């Protein structure tokens, strides 16, 4: 019987700088104005923060007065992901192969990597990170018949993220979930679940990850919180103004090379899980 481990990552400010901010910068948008004058008033009026950011983005895309953005396509968004590849945090993307190599030393154990993010899934799909992941779950924009972005297809906010942890846990593929969003509620016995929560490792920056931290740790998985020291970006300043947390659980700098604290901890954690599961299997025999 094969044991599967799962490493699940937030994306923005966890694996790379904020992708929405980079998208705006690519089109010459004043990000200070975007976050403080478009995003913040909507949140203060009761919008969910993810919906507020996506709605504010679409407002720029649709508006004739903002020629610096204009119409954009999914290809345009994915191209921002390719640009973001240059700004992935230290140790990426080779970290994923290095984790795979650690697990490959153990018989009957495999590992899968996932991204679950509030940010745009189409940006992440444009990065090399996606090539190393079993699946990417993120907010999605829909297009019209000409392929131009026109509306929100799927926002992923705080507790929405836990839905996708359950999909990973139960082994529900993204295409199955898109065809039937209620599939996540199907009853699956503990023995049949694809990745038990105790085999999950979650890494996030604490802004939208608190429910995931709670879910994973309460079910005996591992969680690691990260934060960028001195982050005074326009988005971060607005989030501070709203009262968003900077951290949850153990806090490390978002770096994934073997010499960094987080990179070292993740490698040790995966090695420990492999050892524990090997011992469990031998004791069962």
N, C-alpha and C positions, 0 to 999 in steps of 0.2 A: 504494500500500500504506500502511495506517494504522499508525503507531507508537503504542503505548499505554504511558504511564507509570503507575506505581502508588505511592501514598503509603500506608504501612501504619503504624497507630498502636496502641500499647498504650493502655489506657484509664485504669485506676486510677493516680493520681498522675502521669499523663502529660497527659491531657486534662481531668481533674477530680480532686477529692479521692477517697479510697478509697470505692468505692460500697458495699461490704459494711458498713463502719463506719457509713455514713449510713443504710443499711437498719436496722441494729440500733438506732441512735439514734432513728429514727422510731417504733420500738416500745418505747422506754424501757428498752432493755437496757443494762446496765453494760458498756461496751465494754472497759474495763480488765480486768474479770473475764473477759469472753469470750475475749480474746486470750491472757491469761496463765494462766487456769485451765481453759479448755476446749480452745482451739486448741493451745497450746504442749505440754501433756502428750501429746497425740496425736502431734504431730511427733516428740517425744522417744521415743515408743514405735515409731516407724518409719512412721507415716502419711505419704503424700505431702502436702505442705502444702495443696494445693488441696483434696484429699479431706478433710483435717483440718478446713478452714474450712467446707466444705459440710456435712460430717457434724455439726459443732458447731452449725451453723445449724438443720439439720433436727431436732436434739435439742431445741432450744428450741421449734420449731414443734409438735412432737409431744407435748411434756411438759405434763401437766396442772398442774404446779407453776409454770409460767411464763405466767400469764394475760396478761402484758403483750405477749406475742406471739400465742399461740394459732394457729388455722388462718389461713393466708394463701393467696391465689390469685396467678396470674400477673398479673392486673390490678393487684393490690396492689403487686407488685414493680415493674411498669412505672410505676406512679404515683410510686414513689421516684425513678425516672429523670426524670420531669417536674419533681420537686422539685430534682434535681441540676442541672437546666438553669441554675438561679440561681447555681451555683458553678463553672461551666465556667471554665477559665483564660482569662486576658486574650487578646483577639483572636478568640475562638471565639463563635459558629460562622462568622462572616463570613470567617475565614481560608480556608475551603474554596472559597467563591465567588471570592475574590481569586486563589487558585491557578488555578482554572478560567479566569479572565480572562487570566492570563499565558499559559497554554497555548493559548487560543483565538486568540492573535496569530500562531500558527504553523500553516501548512497541513499537513495529514496527521498531526497529533499530537493525541492525546487523553489525558486523565488520569482515573484512578479512585482513589477513597479507600476504605480498608478499616480496620476495627478488629479486632485479634486480642488477646483479653484473657483473663486468668485469672478475672476477675470475671464476674458473672452477665450473660449475653447479654440477658436480659429487662430488666434495668435499663438497659443501653445503648439498647435498642430504645425505651425510653420517653423518651429525650432527643432534642433536635433534631440531635445529631451523626449519629444513624442516618439521618436524612433526606438527608444529604449523602454517605452511603456506599453503595458498590456492594453490600457485604455486611458483616455483623457476625458475628464468630466469638467465642463466649465459652462459659464453663461454663453448663450448662443444668440446670434442675430439672424433674422430671416431675410430673404431677398425677394424681389419681384421677378417677373418673367424675364427681365433683362439682366438678372444677376446682381442688381443694385440693392444694397442694404436698405431696408425700409422699416423694420419693426423688430421688437423683441420676440424671440422664439422661446428662450428658456433663461430665466434668471436663477442664479444659485447664490443664496445668502447663508446666514449662520447655520440654522438647524437643517436647511436643505442639504448641506454637506453630509449630514449623518445618513440621509437616504442613500447616498452613493456608497457610503461605507457598508451599509447593509446589502446593497447590490453586489459589492465585491465579496462580502462575507458569504452570501448565498450562491454566488457564481452566476449572476444574471448578466448576460452580455449587453453592451450598450445598444445594439440593434434590437434586441428583445425588449429592452426597457423603453425604447422610442416607440415601438409598435404597441406596447401595453405598459403604460406608466404605473399601473397598479400591480404589476408582477412582483414588485418588491414586497408586497404584503402577503404573498403566498407562504404557506407554512412549509418550512424545510427543517427536517430533524437535524439535531446537532451533528450526528454522524455524517450526514450528507452535505453539510456546508463546505463550500469550496475552500475558504480560508477562515478558520476559527479566529475569533477576536484575539485570543492569546497568542496567535501567530502574526498579528498585525503590529506594524511600527508606523506611527504617524508623526510627521514633521510639519510644523506650521509656525506662523509668526504671531499668533495670538489675537489678531484683529477680528477675523471671522472664524477662528478655529477652536474657540472655547468649548462649544458643544461636542466637537470631535475629540478633543482632549479628554473630556469627561467620559464620553461613551467608551473610548478605547481603554482608558486606564481602569474604569470600573469593571471592565470585562477582562482584566488581566493582560491587556496588551501594553505596549510601550509608547510613550509620547515624548517628543522633544520640542521645546519652544525655542524660537530664534528671534533675534532682534538686531537691527543694524545700528551700531553706536553713532550718535550724532546725526541721525536722520532728521533733517529739517525741511524735507520736501514740502511743496504746497499741499499735497494730499495728506501728509502726516500731520501738518499743523492744523488742518481742518478736522481730522480725526481726533486730535487731542482736544480741540474745542468742543467737539460733540461729546467726548468722554470715552472714546474707544480704548480698550486696554492695550498696553504695549507688550504684555507678556502673559504666558500661562505655563506653569510648571518650570522645569529646568530650562535655563536660558543660556544660549550660546550664540556666537557670531555665525551668520549663515555662510559657512565655508565647508567644503566636502572633501578636501584633500586629506591624506592620511596624517599630516602633521597638525591639522587643526583639531580643536577640542571636539566639535560636532562630528567631523569625519571619523575621528578615532573612536568616539562613543558608538557611532552607528556600526562601524565594523565590528567592534567588540560585542555589541548587542546581537548582531546577526550571527556571529560565531557562537555566542552563548545559546541562542535559540537552536542552532543546528546541533550543538552538543546535547542540550536538554532533550530535544526530540529524538535523537539517536538513542539516548539512555532510556527514554520512555518506551521506545519500540523494543529494545532488548529486554527490558523488564517485563513487557507484555508477553514476549515469547517464552 
